[in-house]
Each structure stands twice: as C-alpha cells, then as structure tokens.
C-alpha cells in the first residue's frame, strides 16, 4: 500500500502504544483526491461518540474534475470503519488518563485505509530526550563520533 499522507508531528508529540488500521467512509471524489495525495492530517484527531469512531480535522481537498454537485466539503467529519471489539478496546483504553487516539497515516491500495495510534502525550523533557536520541543515531549512521 502506498502512503498518501503522514502525521509526523504525532510521533513527536505522543508516545504511541498501539496501532490499528481502519477504513474510512468516503465519497467517490474524496477517494480520487486521496489517491492523488491531496490530504492533510495536521491537527487531526479521532473522537468516540455513540459507539462510532469519528475522524475530525482531516482536510481532503476537492477533486478538481468533480462536478459542482459532487464536490465534497474538505473538512467534514468522516466515520471510521472498525469492528465492535476494536471500538470497545479503544473506548476502554481512552478512559485511562492521558490516552488519546491519533491518526498517523493514510494509505491507498485497493481501499483507502487510515493507521490510527493509541498514544499518551509526551512531556517536554520526553521530547528533548527523543530529539537527543535521534541526533545520536544520525551521527552514528554518518560515521561521525559523538
């Protein structure tokens, strides 16, 4: 599957404990726009309401060849397609303090799928340590001494 969009900020801001893959309810022009890569995950989050997982703040640009009646709203809420057991697991996990559901990336193959992560927010010192760790790994890969 081809990765269409990534939320790079999510892995920096959250410690991802677990990942799940889910489908999305999209219209035809939205699918075509996703396949072209006109998707933005910045500021996106997943909300659990009335036994459904709802994806918010994902911007899927209008498909340029769609007629006026078929043009989609770029910022509308989209329902995620998950099994009941997965939904129950996510609701019980988010009831714990500090746990949130964060969209990580959108993939396009035969179907458009979204990778969501169950994460815990990082503190400022955690972010500093992850930056330092990444810098050390980069220097070791390049062959420079630290």
C-alpha positions, 0 to 999 in steps of 0.5 A, a space after each residue: 500500500 502506498 502512503 498518501 499522507 503522514 502525521 509526523 508531528 504525532 510521533 513527536 508529540 505522543 508516545 504511541 502504544 498501539 496501532 490499528 488500521 481502519 477504513 474510512 467512509 468516503 465519497 467517490 471524489 474524496 477517494 480520487 483526491 486521496 489517491 492523488 495525495 491531496 490530504 492533510 492530517 495536521 491537527 487531526 484527531 479521532 473522537 468516540 461518540 455513540 459507539 462510532 469512531 469519528 475522524 475530525 480535522 482531516 482536510 481532503 481537498 476537492 477533486 478538481 474534475 468533480 462536478 459542482 454537485 459532487 464536490 465534497 466539503 474538505 473538512 467534514 467529519 468522516 466515520 471510521 470503519 472498525 469492528 465492535 471489539 476494536 471500538 470497545 478496546 479503544 473506548 476502554 483504553 481512552 478512559 485511562 488518563 492521558 490516552 488519546 487516539 491519533 491518526 498517523 497515516 493514510 494509505 491507498 491500495 485497493 481501499 483507502 485505509 487510515 493507521 490510527 495510534 493509541 498514544 499518551 502525550 509526551 512531556 517536554 523533557 520526553 521530547 528533548 530526550 527523543 530529539 537527543 536520541 535521534 541526533 545520536 543515531 544520525 551521527 552514528 549512521 554518518 560515521 561521525 563520533 559523538 
